[in-house]
């Protein structure tokens, strides 16, 4: 039985940063993303957040992908995920 599934209708989205920022500019962007999520209420579909994440972390330096229950963020030059929103 799965016990850690997020109920997207009652829980606000959470940012999980998986790598340290490369520099102060990236740290500031991650802080802005954290702030954005703080004021975001519960969402039934996290794909609605993807445009905001793409505005903060635009290509060609970053890749943002999404599904209904998550948004992921990669640096283009790095195979490891930078962060995920669940």
N, C-alpha and C positions, 0 to 999 in steps of 0.2 A: 504494500500500500504506500502511495506517495503522500508524504506529510508536509512537504515544503513548497507546494504549488501556490503561487501568488494569486489571490482573488483580485483581478484587475478592476473589479467594480467597486472595491472598498479600500484597497491599498494604493497609496501614491507610488509613482515609479521611483525606483532606487538606482543610483549610479554606483557601479562597482569598478573602481579604477584598478587595472591589473598590472600597469607598469608605471614607474615614476616618470614625471614629465621630463622632456629633453632639456627644457630651458624655462626661463621665467615667463616668456610669452605663452608657452603651452600650459604652464601651471595656471596662468591667469585665465586661459580659455576653459580649463577644467573647472576652475572656481566659478566662472560664469555659468557653466553648464549645471553645476551643483546648485547654484542660486536659482536658475530657471526651474529646476526640478522641485525645489523647495516650495515654489509658489504654484506648481502644477498640481491640480487635484487628481483624483483617481481617474483612470482612462480605461475604457473597455478594449481599446486597440492601441497599442503603443506605436503603431506606424504613424499616428498623428504627430508624434514628436520628431520624426526623422527630418522634416524640413528645417526645424529649428536647429537640430544638431548639425545639419549640412551647412547652415549659415555660419555657425560658429567654427566649424572645421571643414572648410571648403577643399575641393580638389584643386589642383592635382596632388596636394600633399597628403590628403586624408581620404579614406573610403568609409562611407557610412552605409550600413545595410540594416534591414529590419524584417521583422515578422510581427504577427499580432501580439506576441508576448515579450518581445525584446527589440532593442536597437543596439547594434554593435558598431564600434569605432576602431579603425585600424590606421596606422601610419602607412602610407603606400610603400615606403622603403623597409618596412618591418613585417615579418611574417606573423609575429605575435599580436594578439588583440591588445589595444590600448585600454579600452573600457567597454563595458556593456551596461545597458539600462534594462532593468527587469521590473 
